Amino acid sequence: MERSTAFLEGANMTGGYGNGTDILHSCTISANLGEITVIVGPNGAGKSTAMKAMFGMLNLRHGTVRLADEDITYLSPQNRVLKGMGFVPQTGNIFGSLTVRENLEMGAFIRRDGIQETMAQIFDLFPVLEAKQKQAAGELSGGQRQQVAVARALMTQPQVLMLDEPTAGVSPIVMDDLLARIIEIAKTGILVIMVEQNARQALEIADKGYVLVQGRNEYTGSGEDLLADDDVRKAFLGG
């Protein structure tokens, strides 16, 4: 069988949590450096499960995960971080009692070199975090807390950044700002995978999109092609 040329690929993933029912059914997600890959679909479609499977947060009964042509199917999430993967969960993704700067320093836990240059790059990307670096992260607005969570993941200098519902619960203006920052992150050469309920907005910035239904691949294509697909629009984008 010919191997994928994708930098990261979860191929034919089947599995669920613990010994429970399978949530994913031969689901395949592949992505490349410098691109934004978006996973969308109805509630319960297995979107977050697919991304968590690629990060090693559940055991697959079938399928493989490869990173830079290395089989990482059985690596722990911690070891995947060491391989260059970063994951930002939807909730519980910051240390609320720590300052913004302390959160970023915590994000650099695997680093053995200086982090000031990375910190400066992050403050360029998220200027509000520099202004509020001495403030407790838990006191920030929802959108600013999400910026802290993404920035903390970037402190490890990952090649892969995985975002689970990054715009959940924020206003449309904040959502647009966060998506603009995500575009900037991808432009630096990082591979971005994100799960999104705001499907239309996510597909507008996606290089590649996957529509999942009941844990299976239903539609795959560029963000532009999926937005233009009548079936996708009627079924998932409100017409």
Backbone as CSV, one residue per row, in Angstrom:
resi,resn,N_x,N_y,N_z,CA_x,CA_y,CA_z,C_x,C_y,C_z
1,MET,0.846,-1.197,0.000,0.000,0.000,0.000,0.879,1.245,0.000
2,GLU,0.533,2.205,-0.830,1.322,3.437,-0.927,1.122,4.281,0.321
3,ARG,2.217,4.786,0.862,2.132,5.609,2.056,1.716,7.024,1.720
4,SER,1.030,7.623,2.682,0.610,9.010,2.516,1.832,9.928,2.554
5,THR,1.740,11.030,1.816,2.808,12.027,1.857,2.490,13.108,2.889
6,ALA,1.374,12.972,3.600,0.994,13.973,4.599,1.986,13.960,5.753
7,PHE,2.197,15.136,6.353,3.097,15.217,7.502,2.483,14.514,8.713
8,LEU,1.172,14.666,8.879,0.462,13.987,9.965,-0.760,13.304,9.374
9,GLU,-0.926,12.031,9.716,-2.109,11.321,9.226,-2.595,10.312,10.251
10,GLY,-3.884,10.389,10.544,-4.583,9.322,11.251,-5.345,8.548,10.196
11,ALA,-4.948,7.308,9.943,-5.498,6.542,8.818,-6.417,5.427,9.319
12,ASN,-7.625,5.378,8.770,-8.583,4.297,9.056,-8.781,4.099,10.559
13,MET,-8.931,5.208,11.283,-9.024,5.141,12.740,-10.398,4.616,13.182
14,THR,-10.370,3.560,13.970,-11.580,2.989,14.560,-11.342,2.820,16.046
15,GLY,-12.240,3.352,16.871,-12.063,3.219,18.314,-12.952,4.171,19.083
16,GLY,-12.881,4.075,20.409,-13.647,4.933,21.304,-12.910,5.059,22.621
17,TYR,-13.630,5.423,23.650,-13.010,5.638,24.956,-13.163,4.387,25.816
18,GLY,-12.044,3.955,26.435,-12.088,2.780,27.296,-12.558,1.567,26.524
19,ASN,-13.475,0.821,27.123,-14.036,-0.353,26.456,-15.418,-0.084,25.893
20,GLY,-15.713,1.192,25.703,-17.035,1.577,25.228,-17.210,1.358,23.731
21,THR,-18.353,1.812,23.255,-18.701,1.674,21.845,-17.757,2.501,20.980
22,ASP,-17.433,1.988,19.804,-16.604,2.750,18.871,-17.307,4.040,18.479
23,ILE,-16.552,5.123,18.501,-17.065,6.419,18.054,-16.564,6.718,16.644
24,LEU,-15.331,6.304,16.365,-14.745,6.479,15.036,-14.858,5.178,14.248
25,HIS,-15.155,5.316,12.960,-15.312,4.142,12.103,-14.518,4.361,10.816
26,SER,-13.303,3.827,10.782,-12.423,3.947,9.599,-12.266,5.394,9.161
27,CYS,-12.105,6.266,10.137,-11.964,7.700,9.877,-10.512,8.032,9.536
28,THR,-10.316,8.839,8.514,-8.973,9.247,8.105,-8.889,10.772,8.050
29,ILE,-7.862,11.308,8.716,-7.588,12.745,8.700,-6.113,12.917,8.373
30,SER,-5.794,13.714,7.365,-4.388,13.977,7.043,-4.179,15.470,6.886
31,ALA,-2.955,15.908,7.201,-2.678,17.347,7.202,-1.200,17.592,6.927
32,ASN,-0.903,18.796,6.449,0.470,19.147,6.083,0.926,20.438,6.752
33,LEU,2.230,20.586,6.835,2.834,21.758,7.457,2.398,23.039,6.746
34,GLY,2.152,24.066,7.543,1.796,25.357,6.985,0.366,25.469,6.514
35,GLU,-0.426,24.438,6.784,-1.816,24.445,6.341,-2.767,24.359,7.536
36,ILE,-3.990,24.814,7.308,-5.049,24.713,8.308,-6.016,23.629,7.852
37,THR,-6.149,22.598,8.678,-7.094,21.517,8.417,-8.212,21.606,9.449
38,VAL,-9.446,21.609,8.969,-10.603,21.806,9.836,-11.477,20.556,9.814
39,ILE,-11.940,20.164,10.994,-12.862,19.029,11.123,-14.201,19.575,11.610
40,VAL,-15.237,19.380,10.801,-16.565,19.887,11.146,-17.581,18.757,11.026
41,GLY,-18.814,19.048,11.446,-19.875,18.051,11.390,-20.865,18.290,12.508
42,PRO,-21.960,17.543,12.519,-22.983,17.745,13.551,-22.487,17.319,14.929
43,ASN,-23.244,17.683,15.968,-22.920,17.234,17.319,-22.880,15.712,17.367
44,GLY,-21.886,15.186,18.079,-21.775,13.737,18.206,-21.177,13.040,17.010
45,ALA,-20.601,13.826,16.079,-20.052,13.226,14.853,-18.685,12.585,15.066
46,GLY,-18.057,12.842,16.230,-16.725,12.277,16.472,-15.599,13.216,16.119
47,LYS,-15.904,14.512,15.974,-14.880,15.474,15.554,-13.733,15.551,16.558
48,SER,-14.076,15.862,17.806,-13.038,15.973,18.837,-12.375,14.625,19.083
49,THR,-13.153,13.541,18.998,-12.593,12.201,19.208,-11.527,11.900,18.165
50,ALA,-11.760,12.295,16.920,-10.782,12.050,15.860,-9.472,12.772,16.158
51,MET,-9.579,14.019,16.598,-8.367,14.774,16.890,-7.665,14.206,18.124
52,LYS,-8.442,13.846,19.150,-7.844,13.258,20.349,-7.170,11.931,20.035
53,ALA,-7.732,11.172,19.112,-7.102,9.910,18.705,-5.738,10.171,18.081
54,MET,-5.626,11.241,17.312,-4.354,11.564,16.678,-3.328,12.049,17.694
55,PHE,-3.827,12.544,18.844,-2.935,13.001,19.905,-2.674,11.915,20.946
56,GLY,-3.269,10.742,20.746,-2.982,9.622,21.641,-3.822,9.577,22.898
57,MET,-4.976,10.251,22.887,-5.805,10.314,24.086,-6.836,9.199,24.166
58,LEU,-6.892,8.333,23.168,-7.703,7.131,23.256,-7.037,6.041,22.434
59,ASN,-7.335,4.812,22.780,-6.738,3.682,22.083,-7.544,3.341,20.838
60,LEU,-6.842,3.135,19.756,-7.493,2.730,18.517,-7.551,1.197,18.435
61,ARG,-8.699,0.686,18.035,-8.789,-0.754,17.786,-8.202,-1.086,16.423
62,HIS,-8.377,-0.164,15.504,-7.806,-0.321,14.159,-7.293,1.039,13.707
63,GLY,-6.352,1.005,12.777,-5.838,2.241,12.206,-4.484,2.629,12.770
64,THR,-3.884,3.620,12.151,-2.550,4.066,12.541,-2.495,5.590,12.550
65,VAL,-1.519,6.115,13.293,-1.218,7.539,13.269,0.257,7.676,12.926
66,ARG,0.534,8.475,11.920,1.921,8.689,11.495,2.245,10.171,11.535
67,LEU,3.437,10.496,12.008,3.938,11.865,12.065,5.301,11.893,11.394
68,ALA,5.432,12.695,10.345,6.703,12.776,9.607,7.177,11.378,9.214
69,ASP,6.242,10.555,8.736,6.478,9.190,8.275,6.959,8.246,9.377
70,GLU,6.731,8.624,10.636,7.030,7.739,11.762,5.717,7.266,12.379
71,ASP,5.618,5.974,12.653,4.417,5.423,13.276,4.408,5.805,14.756
72,ILE,3.432,6.616,15.154,3.341,7.047,16.554,2.053,6.517,17.200
73,THR,1.464,5.513,16.594,0.159,5.006,17.031,0.124,4.686,18.516
74,TYR,1.228,4.185,19.046,1.224,3.721,20.438,1.978,4.651,21.382
75,LEU,2.347,5.832,20.904,3.022,6.785,21.775,2.011,7.473,22.693
76,SER,2.434,7.799,23.916,1.590,8.551,24.839,1.475,9.998,24.364
77,PRO,0.439,10.713,24.832,0.346,12.141,24.496,1.607,12.909,24.893
78,GLN,2.188,12.573,26.059,3.399,13.270,26.509,4.542,13.093,25.514
79,ASN,4.682,11.887,25.003,5.748,11.646,24.028,5.440,12.276,22.679
80,ARG,4.171,12.435,22.373,3.816,13.139,21.131,4.162,14.625,21.245
81,VAL,4.026,15.179,22.447,4.466,16.566,22.658,5.961,16.679,22.393
82,LEU,6.717,15.708,22.876,8.168,15.713,22.640,8.504,15.584,21.165
83,LYS,7.587,14.965,20.404,7.788,14.817,18.955,7.365,16.066,18.181
84,GLY,6.780,17.064,18.901,6.429,18.310,18.217,4.956,18.558,18.035
85,MET,4.113,17.888,18.852,2.675,18.101,18.756,2.183,18.894,19.966
86,GLY,1.276,19.818,19.743,0.654,20.576,20.823,-0.847,20.458,20.724
87,PHE,-1.518,20.360,21.875,-2.971,20.172,21.899,-3.593,21.176,22.869
88,VAL,-4.629,21.881,22.414,-5.339,22.842,23.254,-6.771,22.351,23.419
89,PRO,-7.120,21.823,24.614,-8.495,21.355,24.827,-9.472,22.507,24.867
90,GLN,-10.760,22.169,24.748,-11.784,23.214,24.725,-11.925,23.886,26.083
91,THR,-11.831,23.117,27.156,-11.991,23.661,28.500,-10.818,23.245,29.366
92,GLY,-10.653,23.924,30.495,-9.571,23.581,31.407,-8.200,23.732,30.781
93,ASN,-8.058,24.768,29.947,-6.825,24.872,29.149,-5.860,25.961,29.639
94,ILE,-6.162,26.572,30.782,-5.226,27.543,31.364,-5.142,27.316,32.872
95,PHE,-4.109,27.900,33.485,-3.999,27.925,34.940,-4.522,29.287,35.403
96,GLY,-5.773,29.310,35.867,-6.430,30.581,36.154,-5.784,31.403,37.241
97,SER,-5.146,30.751,38.225,-4.556,31.486,39.343,-3.160,32.017,39.026
98,LEU,-2.572,31.542,37.946,-1.244,32.019,37.542,-1.379,33.210,36.612
99,THR,-0.346,34.031,36.556,-0.366,35.154,35.624,-0.249,34.652,34.198
100,VAL,-0.524,35.541,33.267,-0.379,35.207,31.849,1.048,34.743,31.564
101,ARG,2.014,35.491,32.050,3.409,35.131,31.799,3.752,33.779,32.425
102,GLU,3.255,33.523,33.628,3.525,32.232,34.270,2.894,31.086,33.481
103,ASN,1.722,31.318,32.910,1.105,30.308,32.058,2.008,29.982,30.865
104,LEU,2.559,31.019,30.248,3.432,30.800,29.096,4.703,30.073,29.509
105,GLU,5.247,30.441,30.650,6.458,29.760,31.144,6.170,28.287,31.432
106,MET,4.964,27.999,31.958,4.576,26.606,32.183,4.497,25.845,30.866
107,GLY,4.088,26.541,29.815,3.994,25.905,28.508,5.329,25.459,27.952
108,ALA,6.392,26.061,28.456,7.735,25.753,27.945,8.433,24.666,28.774
109,PHE,7.630,23.827,29.434,8.209,22.863,30.379,9.187,21.888,29.744
110,ILE,9.048,21.612,28.440,9.969,20.647,27.818,11.210,21.324,27.246
111,ARG,11.231,22.642,27.270,12.349,23.372,26.672,13.580,23.314,27.567
112,ARG,14.717,23.170,26.958,15.978,23.201,27.705,16.857,24.355,27.241
113,ASP,16.248,25.236,26.432,16.984,26.393,25.920,16.285,27.655,26.411
114,GLY,16.760,28.799,25.983,16.127,30.051,26.372,14.772,30.215,25.705
115,ILE,13.844,30.837,26.424,12.487,30.961,25.879,12.106,32.404,25.561
116,GLN,13.021,33.349,25.787,12.639,34.754,25.640,12.305,35.118,24.195
117,GLU,13.019,34.537,23.243,12.720,34.838,21.841,11.324,34.339,21.475
118,THR,10.979,33.127,21.931,9.644,32.591,21.674,8.585,33.463,22.342
119,MET,8.874,33.882,23.567,7.942,34.748,24.295,7.699,36.045,23.511
120,ALA,8.759,36.621,22.971,8.630,37.856,22.196,7.789,37.631,20.940
121,GLN,7.986,36.481,20.279,7.198,36.164,19.087,5.720,36.023,19.432
122,ILE,5.444,35.422,20.571,4.055,35.241,20.995,3.421,36.581,21.346
123,PHE,4.167,37.459,21.973,3.630,38.788,22.288,3.390,39.599,21.013
124,ASP,4.196,39.354,19.966,3.921,39.992,18.675,2.604,39.487,18.091
125,LEU,2.363,38.186,18.242,1.155,37.568,17.701,-0.084,37.937,18.518
126,PHE,0.089,38.002,19.837,-1.011,38.304,20.753,-0.637,39.517,21.619
127,PRO,-0.708,40.723,21.076,-0.262,41.910,21.818,-0.972,42.098,23.156
128,VAL,-2.234,41.702,23.259,-2.969,41.891,24.507,-2.341,41.082,25.636
129,LEU,-1.706,39.967,25.307,-1.089,39.136,26.347,0.150,39.819,26.928
130,GLU,0.852,40.562,26.111,1.999,41.308,26.626,1.513,42.381,27.594
131,ALA,0.438,43.062,27.218,-0.097,44.127,28.080,-0.619,43.568,29.401
132,LYS,-1.093,42.328,29.377,-1.703,41.736,30.568,-0.852,40.618,31.167
133,GLN,0.436,40.611,30.871,1.262,39.466,31.259,1.367,39.270,32.768
134,LYS,1.139,40.329,33.552,1.231,40.202,35.010,-0.129,39.959,35.669
135,GLN,-1.151,39.861,34.850,-2.506,39.668,35.374,-2.820,38.179,35.464
136,ALA,-3.613,37.794,36.464,-4.037,36.391,36.584,-4.858,36.018,35.353
137,ALA,-4.525,34.880,34.756,-5.190,34.475,33.511,-6.683,34.270,33.717
138,GLY,-7.079,33.855,34.925,-8.486,33.621,35.190,-9.322,34.884,35.201
139,GLU,-8.681,36.041,35.266,-9.402,37.312,35.284,-9.660,37.855,33.878
140,LEU,-9.118,37.198,32.868,-9.241,37.693,31.501,-10.600,37.334,30.905
141,SER,-10.927,37.982,29.794,-12.147,37.644,29.056,-11.994,36.266,28.416
142,GLY,-13.120,35.707,27.957,-13.078,34.384,27.339,-12.137,34.319,26.154
143,GLY,-12.197,35.328,25.298,-11.328,35.336,24.126,-9.864,35.461,24.496
144,GLN,-9.581,36.268,25.509,-8.190,36.421,25.948,-7.671,35.146,26.596
145,ARG,-8.531,34.444,27.332,-8.114,33.163,27.915,-7.778,32.154,26.822
146,GLN,-8.559,32.189,25.731,-8.249,31.294,24.607,-6.898,31.651,23.987
147,GLN,-6.596,32.933,23.911,-5.286,33.345,23.403,-4.175,32.809,24.300
148,VAL,-4.385,32.859,25.625,-3.394,32.321,26.552,-3.198,30.830,26.297
149,ALA,-4.300,30.099,26.111,-4.219,28.655,25.904,-3.439,28.315,24.637
150,VAL,-3.738,29.033,23.556,-3.024,28.790,22.293,-1.558,29.187,22.432
151,ALA,-1.319,30.327,23.051,0.060,30.799,23.228,0.871,29.827,24.078
152,ARG,0.252,29.280,25.109,0.966,28.340,25.974,1.397,27.110,25.181
153,ALA,0.517,26.622,24.304,0.878,25.478,23.457,2.015,25.836,22.500
154,LEU,2.037,27.077,22.023,3.087,27.502,21.093,4.452,27.615,21.763
155,MET,4.474,27.717,23.079,5.747,27.852,23.792,6.639,26.620,23.647
156,THR,6.056,25.475,23.305,6.881,24.273,23.085,7.506,24.262,21.683
157,GLN,7.205,25.291,20.877,7.643,25.357,19.478,7.184,24.123,18.692
158,PRO,5.892,23.842,18.709,5.398,22.634,18.040,5.415,22.764,16.529
159,GLN,5.467,21.621,15.867,5.245,21.585,14.419,3.765,21.398,14.117
160,VAL,3.036,20.818,15.073,1.604,20.543,14.930,0.864,21.202,16.087
161,LEU,-0.162,21.987,15.771,-0.991,22.618,16.796,-2.429,22.146,16.594
162,MET,-2.982,21.480,17.619,-4.327,20.925,17.539,-5.238,21.728,18.465
163,LEU,-6.333,22.247,17.919,-7.228,23.140,18.650,-8.636,22.553,18.683
164,ASP,-9.159,22.324,19.888,-10.488,21.764,20.037,-11.473,22.885,20.346
165,GLU,-12.288,23.239,19.363,-13.301,24.292,19.505,-12.709,25.611,20.019
166,PRO,-11.717,26.170,19.335,-11.061,27.378,19.857,-11.977,28.589,19.962
167,THR,-13.073,28.635,19.191,-13.927,29.824,19.224,-15.214,29.593,20.013
168,ALA,-15.295,28.489,20.744,-16.519,28.186,21.481,-16.806,29.262,22.527
169,GLY,-18.029,29.785,22.513,-18.470,30.699,23.558,-17.952,32.118,23.468
170,VAL,-17.314,32.470,22.356,-16.833,33.847,22.229,-17.709,34.602,21.228
171,SER,-17.644,35.929,21.298,-18.465,36.755,20.412,-17.954,36.665,18.976
172,PRO,-18.800,37.033,17.988,-18.364,36.996,16.586,-17.104,37.826,16.324
173,ILE,-16.970,38.971,16.971,-15.781,39.810,16.761,-14.534,39.110,17.287
174,VAL,-14.659,38.522,18.476,-13.520,37.801,19.062,-13.188,36.571,18.215
175,MET,-14.232,35.882,17.716,-14.007,34.718,16.872,-13.210,35.100,15.632
176,ASP,-13.593,36.186,14.978,-12.864,36.624,13.781,-11.403,36.914,14.110
177,ASP,-11.165,37.521,15.267,-9.796,37.837,15.675,-8.994,36.572,15.928
178,LEU,-9.606,35.610,16.627,-8.902,34.355,16.895,-8.568,33.620,15.599
179,LEU,-9.522,33.579,14.674,-9.274,32.891,13.401,-8.162,33.584,12.614
180,ALA,-8.110,34.920,12.697,-7.029,35.652,12.029,-5.678,35.276,12.631
181,ARG,-5.624,35.105,13.955,-4.364,34.697,14.607,-3.976,33.294,14.177
182,ILE,-4.971,32.424,14.017,-4.690,31.045,13.594,-4.098,31.031,12.186
183,ILE,-4.601,31.899,11.327,-4.018,32.025,9.976,-2.549,32.435,10.077
184,GLU,-2.252,33.393,10.947,-0.872,33.854,11.122,0.024,32.725,11.633
185,ILE,-0.500,31.905,12.534,0.274,30.776,13.064,0.620,29.811,11.937
186,ALA,-0.359,29.490,11.091,-0.099,28.562,9.979,0.927,29.133,9.005
187,LYS,0.918,30.448,8.834,1.876,31.076,7.908,3.320,30.897,8.366
188,THR,3.529,30.608,9.655,4.892,30.376,10.152,5.382,28.966,9.833
189,GLY,4.524,28.152,9.210,4.928,26.787,8.846,4.378,25.708,9.757
190,ILE,3.627,26.115,10.785,3.029,25.140,11.702,1.796,24.518,11.053
191,LEU,1.630,23.231,11.270,0.433,22.521,10.835,-0.649,22.750,11.897
192,VAL,-1.786,23.287,11.474,-2.890,23.548,12.406,-4.055,22.628,12.062
193,ILE,-4.509,21.878,13.063,-5.748,21.107,12.932,-6.713,21.644,13.964
194,MET,-7.929,21.944,13.549,-8.899,22.396,14.545,-10.276,21.809,14.293
195,VAL,-10.932,21.525,15.402,-12.321,21.090,15.407,-13.170,22.321,15.668
196,GLU,-14.233,22.497,14.887,-15.045,23.708,15.022,-16.533,23.426,14.844
197,GLN,-17.348,24.032,15.722,-18.792,24.028,15.539,-19.206,25.114,14.548
198,ASN,-18.446,26.210,14.514,-18.727,27.300,13.572,-18.163,26.914,12.200
199,ALA,-18.889,26.010,11.546,-18.351,25.348,10.359,-18.065,26.307,9.219
200,ARG,-18.987,27.207,8.949,-18.798,28.105,7.805,-17.550,28.972,7.983
201,GLN,-17.424,29.573,9.177,-16.266,30.444,9.416,-14.961,29.652,9.373
202,ALA,-14.990,28.436,9.897,-13.785,27.616,9.902,-13.380,27.213,8.487
203,LEU,-14.359,26.813,7.678,-14.048,26.396,6.306,-13.547,27.562,5.465
204,GLU,-13.944,28.769,5.830,-13.473,29.939,5.074,-11.965,30.131,5.192
205,ILE,-11.352,29.632,6.262,-9.901,29.786,6.416,-9.156,28.468,6.202
206,ALA,-9.895,27.400,5.879,-9.287,26.062,5.813,-8.630,25.791,4.460
207,ASP,-7.424,25.231,4.515,-6.826,24.672,3.303,-7.490,23.347,2.965
208,LYS,-7.813,22.584,4.015,-8.484,21.300,3.823,-9.557,21.147,4.890
209,GLY,-10.694,20.581,4.501,-11.778,20.363,5.447,-12.267,18.932,5.414
210,TYR,-12.658,18.449,6.572,-13.270,17.129,6.698,-14.628,17.295,7.365
211,VAL,-15.652,16.747,6.746,-16.973,16.700,7.362,-17.198,15.277,7.848
212,LEU,-17.349,15.114,9.162,-17.599,13.796,9.737,-19.077,13.646,10.090
213,VAL,-19.586,12.446,9.912,-20.934,12.088,10.337,-20.858,10.718,10.990
214,GLN,-21.261,10.632,12.245,-21.244,9.381,13.004,-19.882,8.685,12.923
215,GLY,-18.833,9.503,13.067,-17.484,8.950,13.131,-16.896,8.508,11.812
216,ARG,-17.560,8.866,10.728,-17.068,8.466,9.401,-16.824,9.703,8.543
217,ASN,-15.904,9.559,7.588,-15.676,10.624,6.612,-16.878,10.716,5.680
218,GLU,-17.521,11.874,5.670,-18.665,12.072,4.778,-18.269,12.901,3.558
219,TYR,-17.543,14.001,3.797,-17.049,14.845,2.708,-15.633,15.288,3.051
220,THR,-14.798,15.382,2.023,-13.431,15.877,2.178,-13.111,16.773,0.994
221,GLY,-12.442,17.886,1.249,-12.049,18.756,0.154,-11.417,20.019,0.694
222,SER,-11.061,20.922,-0.191,-10.573,22.216,0.268,-11.720,22.948,0.947
223,GLY,-11.382,23.905,1.802,-12.437,24.686,2.434,-13.332,25.344,1.407
224,GLU,-12.719,25.856,0.355,-13.467,26.538,-0.705,-14.433,25.583,-1.398
225,ASP,-13.958,24.367,-1.704,-14.816,23.394,-2.397,-15.986,22.955,-1.523
226,LEU,-15.723,22.745,-0.235,-16.800,22.317,0.651,-17.846,23.418,0.830
227,LEU,-17.390,24.654,0.898,-18.340,25.768,1.009,-19.209,25.888,-0.239
228,ALA,-18.664,25.480,-1.364,-19.396,25.593,-2.629,-20.256,24.372,-2.923
229,ASP,-20.119,23.309,-2.138,-20.842,22.065,-2.368,-22.280,22.206,-1.859
230,ASP,-23.252,22.051,-2.759,-24.655,22.226,-2.382,-25.068,21.276,-1.266
231,ASP,-24.627,20.029,-1.343,-25.015,19.042,-0.331,-24.457,19.412,1.038
232,VAL,-23.207,19.843,1.062,-22.583,20.247,2.325,-23.297,21.479,2.888
233,ARG,-23.595,22.441,2.022,-24.259,23.665,2.479,-25.622,23.368,3.063
234,LYS,-26.399,22.536,2.381,-27.763,22.237,2.844,-27.737,21.430,4.140
235,ALA,-26.817,20.486,4.235,-26.831,19.574,5.364,-26.137,20.148,6.609
236,PHE,-25.094,20.973,6.417,-24.256,21.354,7.559,-24.067,22.853,7.742
237,LEU,-24.419,23.644,6.721,-24.125,25.079,6.794,-25.376,25.940,6.753
238,GLY,-26.516,25.322,6.868,-27.757,26.092,6.900,-28.223,26.586,5.550
239,GLY,-27.815,25.890,4.476,-28.290,26.255,3.139,-27.383,27.158,2.383
